[in-house]
Amino acid sequence: MGLHRVRPAKELKGFSKIMLEAGETKRLEFEVSTTQLGFHNEKLEYIVGSGEFMVWVAPNSEEGLEAKFRIVG
């Protein structure tokens, strides 16, 4: 029987803690490289699949701002 892998629904990438005062706004920029989005397949090869990805900027895993991007392979 082969090994079946299921990726988590959410993965933490590029974590950075930013402190804001009440009412303060700040423009932030960050990059997520395609290699950060890869995983090891059943042959233990590191691959990056194509498809749609979601990114969240949030105080926790349940709320915040989100956006989508696509990797075309």
C-alpha atoms as one frame of an Amber mdcrd trajectory, in Angstrom:
protein
   0.000   0.000   0.000   1.404   3.418  -1.001   1.882   6.337   1.319  -0.863
   8.933   0.950   0.104  12.478   1.917  -2.359  15.230   2.685  -1.081  18.786
   2.962  -2.419  20.965   5.772  -5.110  23.500   4.865  -2.879  26.323   6.151
   0.890  26.574   6.551   2.841  29.364   8.237   5.287  31.031   5.817   7.200
  34.291   6.187   6.106  35.001   9.752   6.896  38.473  11.073   5.385  40.192
  14.107   4.442  43.855  13.611   3.288  46.059  16.477   0.752  48.835  15.784
  -0.767  51.381  18.108  -4.563  51.698  18.169  -5.641  53.440  14.956  -2.147
  53.271  13.431  -1.696  52.048   9.865   1.468  50.845   8.209   2.279  49.694
   4.672   4.008  46.310   4.614   5.620  44.413   1.772   6.818  40.825   1.770
   7.774  38.134  -0.703   6.905  34.468  -0.733   9.147  32.501  -3.086   7.837
  29.520  -5.017  10.316  27.288  -3.187   8.567  28.164   0.098   5.357  26.685
  -1.348   6.766  23.287  -2.271   6.537  19.920  -0.574   8.056  16.444  -0.738
   6.132  13.992  -2.900   5.870  10.229  -2.325   9.335   9.782  -3.895  10.696
  12.369  -1.412  11.379  14.773  -4.294  10.846  18.446  -3.450   8.300  19.840
  -5.905   6.290  23.021  -6.321   2.876  22.429  -7.821   0.952  24.866  -9.947
  -2.380  26.199  -8.804  -4.089  28.861  -6.753  -2.722  29.871  -3.370  -4.195
  32.045  -0.631  -2.180  34.405   1.555  -3.363  35.833   4.890  -2.097  38.771
   6.893  -3.694  38.210  10.243  -3.417  38.293  14.013  -4.329  34.577  14.158
  -5.371  31.660  11.933  -9.075  32.542  11.979  -9.248  36.223  10.942  -7.451
  38.869   8.924  -6.889  40.047   5.356  -6.560  37.588   2.519  -5.596  37.554
  -1.152  -5.061  34.950  -3.896  -2.265  34.310  -6.347  -1.631  31.619  -8.939
   1.466  29.654  -9.912   1.374  28.482 -13.510   3.561  25.496 -14.241
